[in-house]
Amino acid sequence: MTISMLLRTFFEIILFVAVIWCIFHEDRLAAFEKRILCNIKRRRLKVVRPTPAHKQPVSF
């Protein structure tokens, strides 16, 4: 058995176990996905700070 076949078999077993686990713990998986998406969205947001009063442009 070569290393590539061994790695492929290992990852197939891991994938099968993950699918079975997700069937029984779907609520945990959904919460994890939501947390990941919220973190990604939070990184995209930028904080807009108002300019200080002494640096605001003067309007006439």
C-alpha positions as a printed Julia matrix, in Angstrom:
60×3 Matrix{Float64}:
   0.0    0.0    0.0
   1.49   3.31  -1.03
   1.48   6.49   1.0
  -1.03   8.17  -1.32
  -3.49   5.27  -0.96
  -3.0    5.3    2.8
  -3.69   9.05   3.0
  -6.72   8.74   0.73
  -8.16   5.95   2.88
  -7.49   7.95   6.04
  -9.28  11.04   4.69
 -12.21   8.95   3.45
 -12.65   7.48   6.92
 -12.43  10.95   8.5
 -15.01  12.28   6.02
 -17.37   9.39   6.73
 -17.09   9.94  10.5
 -17.69  13.68  10.04
 -20.84  13.07   7.98
 -22.23  10.63  10.56
 -21.43  13.08  13.38
 -23.14  15.92  11.48
 -26.29  13.88  11.04
 -26.69  13.5   14.8
 -25.42  16.98  15.76
 -26.91  19.19  13.08
 -27.72  21.98  15.53
 -24.1   22.23  16.64
 -22.95  22.32  13.02
 -25.43  25.1   12.2
 -24.27  27.15  15.19
 -20.63  26.67  14.15
 -21.38  27.77  10.57
 -23.24  30.84  11.82
 -20.34  31.77  14.09
 -17.86  31.45  11.21
 -20.01  33.58   8.89
 -20.46  36.26  11.57
 -16.69  36.43  12.08
 -16.11  36.82   8.34
 -18.73  39.57   8.07
 -17.29  41.34  11.11
 -13.84  41.46   9.5
 -15.27  43.15   6.41
 -16.91  45.95   8.42
 -14.88  49.08   8.95
 -15.25  51.48  11.83
 -15.97  54.99  10.68
 -14.87  57.52  13.23
 -16.17  61.08  13.17
 -13.61  63.8   12.68
 -12.73  65.75  15.83
 -14.41  69.13  16.34
 -11.23  71.11  15.76
 -10.59  69.42  12.4
 -14.08  69.74  10.94
 -14.37  71.92   7.86
 -15.88  75.31   8.45
 -19.08  75.96   6.52
 -20.39  79.46   5.91
